[in-house]
C-alpha cells in the first residue's frame, strides 16, 4: 500500500501528464482548424470570378421590371417568405411564386448564354 508521502508525487505527475495530454489535443484541434481555414480560403482568381458574377447578376436584376425586381430582391437578398412578399405587394402567393420562377428562368438563360 502507498504511503501518504509517495502518493503526492504520484498524483502530481499524473495530473501533469493529464494536463499535457489535454494541451496536446487542444493544439491538434487548433492546427486542424487552421489547416481547414487555409484550404477553404478562396484564391484571388476565385474572388475575381465571384465579383464578376455578382456584378452580372446585379445588372440582370436591375434590368427586371417592377414588381419582378422587388419580388426577386425581397426573396433572395432580404430572404423574405413568399407569403410576406405577397401580403406586402397585395398579390396572391401563387402569382409571386410564378414571378420568382420566371425571373430565375430568365436569369439562368441569360447567364448560360453569356457564360457558355
ZALOZA-307538 format. One record per residue (C-alpha): chain; x, y negated, z negated; residue number from 1. Coordinates in Angstrom, 1 decimal, always signed. Example, Ala and Ser with C-alpha at 12.3 -4.5 7.8 and 13.67 -1.06 7.14 Angstrom:
BEGIN
ATOM   mol       px       py       pz   seq
ATOM     A    +12.3     +4.5     -7.8     1
ATOM     A    +13.7     +1.1     -7.1     2
% end
This chain:
BEGIN
ATOM   mol       px       py       pz   seq
ATOM     A     +0.0     +0.0     +0.0     1
ATOM     A     +1.2     -3.5     +0.8     2
ATOM     A     +2.1     -5.8     -2.0     3
ATOM     A     +0.9     -9.5     -2.1     4
ATOM     A     +4.4    -10.7     -1.2     5
ATOM     A     +4.6     -8.7     +2.0     6
ATOM     A     +1.1     -9.4     +3.1     7
ATOM     A     +1.6    -13.1     +3.5     8
ATOM     A     +4.3    -12.9     +6.1     9
ATOM     A     +2.4    -10.2     +8.0    10
ATOM     A     -0.8    -12.4     +8.1    11
ATOM     A     +1.3    -15.4     +9.2    12
ATOM     A     +2.9    -13.5    +12.0    13
ATOM     A     -0.5    -12.0    +13.1    14
ATOM     A     -2.1    -15.5    +13.1    15
ATOM     A     +0.8    -17.0    +15.0    16
ATOM     A     +0.6    -14.2    +17.6    17
ATOM     A     -3.1    -14.5    +18.0    18
ATOM     A     -2.8    -18.3    +18.4    19
ATOM     A     -0.1    -17.9    +21.0    20
ATOM     A     -2.2    -15.4    +23.0    21
ATOM     A     -5.2    -17.8    +23.0    22
ATOM     A     -3.0    -20.6    +24.2    23
ATOM     A     -1.6    -18.5    +27.0    24
ATOM     A     -5.1    -17.5    +28.1    25
ATOM     A     -6.2    -21.2    +28.0    26
ATOM     A     -3.2    -22.2    +30.1    27
ATOM     A     -4.0    -19.5    +32.6    28
ATOM     A     -7.6    -20.8    +32.9    29
ATOM     A     -6.3    -24.4    +33.3    30
ATOM     A     -3.8    -23.3    +36.0    31
ATOM     A     -6.5    -21.3    +37.8    32
ATOM     A     -8.9    -24.2    +37.8    33
ATOM     A     -6.2    -26.5    +39.2    34
ATOM     A     -5.5    -24.0    +41.9    35
ATOM     A     -9.2    -23.8    +42.8    36
ATOM     A     -9.4    -27.6    +43.0    37
ATOM     A     -6.3    -27.7    +45.2    38
ATOM     A     -7.8    -25.2    +47.6    39
ATOM     A    -11.2    -26.9    +47.8    40
ATOM     A     -9.7    -30.4    +48.4    41
ATOM     A    -10.5    -31.4    +52.0    42
ATOM     A     -7.8    -32.5    +54.3    43
ATOM     A     -7.5    -35.9    +55.8    44
ATOM     A     -8.7    -34.4    +59.1    45
ATOM     A    -11.7    -32.8    +57.5    46
ATOM     A    -12.6    -36.1    +55.8    47
ATOM     A    -12.4    -38.0    +59.1    48
ATOM     A    -14.7    -35.5    +60.7    49
ATOM     A    -17.2    -35.8    +57.9    50
ATOM     A    -17.0    -39.6    +58.1    51
ATOM     A    -17.8    -39.4    +61.9    52
ATOM     A    -20.6    -37.0    +61.3    53
ATOM     A    -22.1    -39.2    +58.6    54
ATOM     A    -21.9    -42.3    +60.9    55
ATOM     A    -23.5    -40.3    +63.8    56
ATOM     A    -26.4    -39.1    +61.6    57
ATOM     A    -26.9    -42.6    +60.1    58
ATOM     A    -27.1    -44.0    +63.6    59
ATOM     A    -29.7    -41.4    +64.6    60
ATOM     A    -31.8    -42.1    +61.5    61
ATOM     A    -31.6    -45.9    +62.2    62
ATOM     A    -32.9    -45.2    +65.7    63
ATOM     A    -36.0    -43.5    +64.4    64
ATOM     A    -39.3    -45.3    +64.5    65
ATOM     A    -41.4    -46.1    +61.4    66
ATOM     A    -42.8    -44.3    +59.4    67
ATOM     A    -40.5    -41.4    +60.5    68
ATOM     A    -37.3    -43.2    +59.4    69
ATOM     A    -38.8    -44.0    +55.9    70
ATOM     A    -40.1    -40.4    +55.5    71
ATOM     A    -36.7    -39.0    +56.5    72
ATOM     A    -34.8    -41.3    +54.2    73
ATOM     A    -37.1    -40.7    +51.3    74
ATOM     A    -36.9    -36.9    +51.8    75
ATOM     A    -33.2    -36.4    +52.4    76
ATOM     A    -31.5    -39.4    +50.8    77
ATOM     A    -33.7    -40.0    +47.8    78
ATOM     A    -34.8    -36.4    +47.6    79
ATOM     A    -38.4    -37.2    +47.1    80
ATOM     A    -41.0    -34.5    +47.3    81
ATOM     A    -43.3    -34.3    +50.3    82
ATOM     A    -46.3    -34.8    +48.0    83
ATOM     A    -44.8    -38.0    +46.7    84
ATOM     A    -43.9    -39.4    +50.1    85
ATOM     A    -47.4    -38.6    +51.4    86
ATOM     A    -49.0    -40.4    +48.4    87
ATOM     A    -46.7    -43.4    +48.8    88
ATOM     A    -47.4    -43.8    +52.6    89
ATOM     A    -51.1    -42.8    +52.3    90
ATOM     A    -50.7    -39.8    +54.6    91
ATOM     A    -51.6    -36.1    +54.5    92
ATOM     A    -48.8    -33.8    +53.2    93
ATOM     A    -49.1    -31.7    +56.4    94
ATOM     A    -48.5    -34.9    +58.5    95
ATOM     A    -45.4    -35.7    +56.5    96
ATOM     A    -44.1    -32.2    +56.8    97
ATOM     A    -44.7    -32.2    +60.6    98
ATOM     A    -42.9    -35.6    +61.0    99
ATOM     A    -40.0    -34.2    +59.0   100
ATOM     A    -39.8    -31.1    +61.2   101
ATOM     A    -39.9    -33.1    +64.4   102
ATOM     A    -37.3    -35.6    +63.1   103
ATOM     A    -35.0    -32.7    +62.2   104
ATOM     A    -35.5    -31.1    +65.6   105
ATOM     A    -34.7    -34.3    +67.4   106
ATOM     A    -31.6    -34.8    +65.2   107
ATOM     A    -30.4    -31.3    +65.9   108
ATOM     A    -31.0    -31.5    +69.6   109
ATOM     A    -29.2    -34.9    +69.8   110
ATOM     A    -26.3    -33.7    +67.6   111
ATOM     A    -25.9    -30.5    +69.7   112
ATOM     A    -25.9    -32.4    +73.0   113
ATOM     A    -23.4    -35.0    +71.6   114
ATOM     A    -21.2    -32.3    +70.0   115
ATOM     A    -21.3    -29.1    +72.0   116
% end
